[in-house]
């Protein structure tokens, strides 16, 4: 069972189809997965305009974190432990599933951020690997790249 909602709890009814696809990919699983719905272009690059206008390839769901799974609350566990459980859970889903696991990259944050910006991507989200899940935004560091063409800062 999956329902898509914004961080504020507002449901994304327009993305109910991806919710159904995720439910099929993980039958008999009741979980709360933190992630983001995205559209990718032919090269695999995120296209947020496609998300707004619902065009291009079918959307996918990038899973960042696992908060609960089959009745077990994981929010007090370390991030690395939650990601390990998330990886195990998503390993059950078919390769053609819209579910995509998001890797945790340890160290080299500055080099990673520079590379993300060179690729003209939005940015990165940084969390401490030993931290529990927190909902307060001040515990999450979002590093945003400045857009090359517009000079505007985009959020990630």
C-alpha positions as CSV (number, residue, x, y, z in Angstrom):
1,X,0.0,0.0,0.0
2,X,1.4,3.4,-0.9
3,X,-0.1,6.8,-0.8
4,X,1.8,9.8,-2.2
5,X,1.8,13.0,-0.2
6,X,3.8,16.2,0.1
7,X,6.0,16.7,3.2
8,X,3.1,18.8,4.6
9,X,0.8,15.8,4.4
10,X,-1.1,17.1,1.3
11,X,-2.0,14.1,-1.0
12,X,-0.8,14.1,-4.6
13,X,-3.9,12.6,-6.1
14,X,-2.5,13.3,-9.6
15,X,0.3,10.7,-8.9
16,X,-2.0,7.9,-7.8
17,X,-0.9,5.7,-10.7
18,X,2.7,5.6,-9.5
19,X,1.4,4.7,-6.0
20,X,-0.4,1.7,-7.6
21,X,2.8,0.7,-9.5
22,X,4.8,0.8,-6.2
23,X,2.2,-1.3,-4.4
24,X,2.4,-3.9,-7.2
25,X,6.2,-3.9,-6.9
26,X,6.1,-4.4,-3.2
27,X,3.1,-6.7,-2.6
28,X,2.1,-7.4,1.0
29,X,4.3,-4.6,2.3
30,X,3.1,-1.8,4.5
31,X,5.8,0.9,4.6
32,X,6.4,4.6,4.9
33,X,9.2,5.5,2.4
34,X,10.6,9.0,2.2
35,X,11.4,9.9,-1.4
36,X,10.7,12.0,-4.4
37,X,8.7,11.5,-7.5
38,X,10.8,12.5,-10.6
39,X,10.8,12.4,-14.3
40,X,14.0,11.4,-16.2
41,X,14.9,12.2,-19.7
42,X,16.4,9.8,-22.2
43,X,19.9,10.3,-20.7
44,X,18.6,9.7,-17.1
45,X,18.8,13.3,-16.1
46,X,16.1,14.7,-13.8
47,X,13.6,16.9,-15.5
48,X,11.5,18.8,-13.0
49,X,9.5,20.7,-15.7
50,X,8.3,17.3,-17.0
51,X,7.0,16.6,-13.5
52,X,5.1,19.9,-13.5
53,X,3.6,19.3,-16.9
54,X,3.5,15.4,-16.6
55,X,5.2,14.8,-19.9
56,X,8.0,12.6,-21.1
57,X,8.9,9.2,-19.6
58,X,6.7,7.7,-16.9
59,X,7.6,9.1,-13.4
60,X,9.8,7.1,-11.0
61,X,10.1,7.3,-7.2
62,X,13.5,7.9,-5.8
63,X,13.5,6.3,-2.3
64,X,15.7,8.1,0.2
65,X,14.7,6.7,3.6
66,X,12.5,4.0,5.3
67,X,10.5,5.3,8.2
68,X,8.3,2.3,9.0
69,X,8.1,-1.2,7.6
70,X,5.4,-3.8,8.4
71,X,4.6,-2.3,11.7
72,X,8.2,-1.6,12.8
73,X,9.0,2.0,13.4
74,X,12.6,2.7,12.2
75,X,12.7,6.4,12.8
76,X,14.9,6.1,15.9
77,X,17.4,3.9,14.0
78,X,20.6,5.3,12.4
79,X,20.3,6.6,8.9
80,X,22.7,3.9,7.6
81,X,20.6,1.1,9.2
82,X,17.4,2.5,7.7
83,X,19.0,2.7,4.3
84,X,20.2,-0.9,4.6
85,X,16.6,-2.0,5.4
86,X,15.4,0.2,2.5
87,X,17.9,-1.5,0.1
88,X,16.7,-5.0,1.3
89,X,13.1,-4.0,0.8
90,X,13.6,-2.6,-2.7
91,X,15.6,-5.6,-3.7
92,X,12.3,-7.4,-3.8
93,X,10.9,-5.1,-6.4
94,X,11.2,-6.0,-10.1
95,X,13.9,-4.2,-12.1
96,X,11.3,-2.4,-14.2
97,X,9.6,-1.0,-11.1
98,X,9.4,2.8,-10.8
99,X,11.2,2.4,-7.4
100,X,14.8,3.6,-7.4
101,X,17.1,3.3,-4.4
102,X,19.1,6.5,-3.6
103,X,22.6,5.7,-2.5
104,X,24.3,7.3,0.5
105,X,27.7,8.7,-0.4
106,X,30.1,9.0,2.5
107,X,32.8,11.7,2.4
108,X,33.9,13.8,-0.6
109,X,30.9,16.1,-0.1
110,X,32.6,19.1,-1.7
111,X,33.8,17.1,-4.8
112,X,30.3,15.5,-5.1
113,X,28.5,18.8,-4.9
114,X,30.9,20.4,-7.5
115,X,30.2,17.4,-9.9
116,X,26.4,17.7,-9.4
117,X,26.6,21.4,-10.3
118,X,28.8,20.6,-13.4
119,X,26.1,18.2,-14.5
120,X,23.6,21.0,-14.1
121,X,21.6,19.1,-11.6
122,X,19.6,20.6,-8.7
123,X,21.8,19.9,-5.7
124,X,22.3,17.4,-2.9
125,X,20.7,16.7,0.5
126,X,23.1,15.9,3.3
127,X,22.2,14.0,6.5
128,X,24.4,12.6,9.2
129,X,24.8,8.9,8.8
130,X,24.3,8.0,12.5
131,X,21.2,10.3,12.9
132,X,17.7,9.2,13.6
133,X,15.0,10.4,11.2
134,X,14.0,14.0,11.9
135,X,11.3,16.0,10.3
136,X,12.7,19.4,11.3
137,X,14.2,21.0,8.2
138,X,17.1,22.6,10.2
139,X,18.6,19.1,10.7
140,X,18.8,18.5,6.9
141,X,21.4,20.4,4.8
142,X,20.3,21.2,1.3
143,X,23.1,22.3,-1.0
144,X,21.7,23.9,-4.1
145,X,23.5,24.6,-7.4
146,X,23.0,27.9,-9.1
147,X,21.5,27.4,-12.6
148,X,24.1,28.2,-15.3
149,X,21.8,30.0,-17.6
150,X,19.4,31.9,-15.4
151,X,21.5,32.7,-12.4
152,X,18.6,31.6,-10.2
153,X,19.0,29.2,-7.3
154,X,16.9,26.1,-7.6
155,X,15.8,24.0,-4.7
156,X,16.4,20.3,-4.4
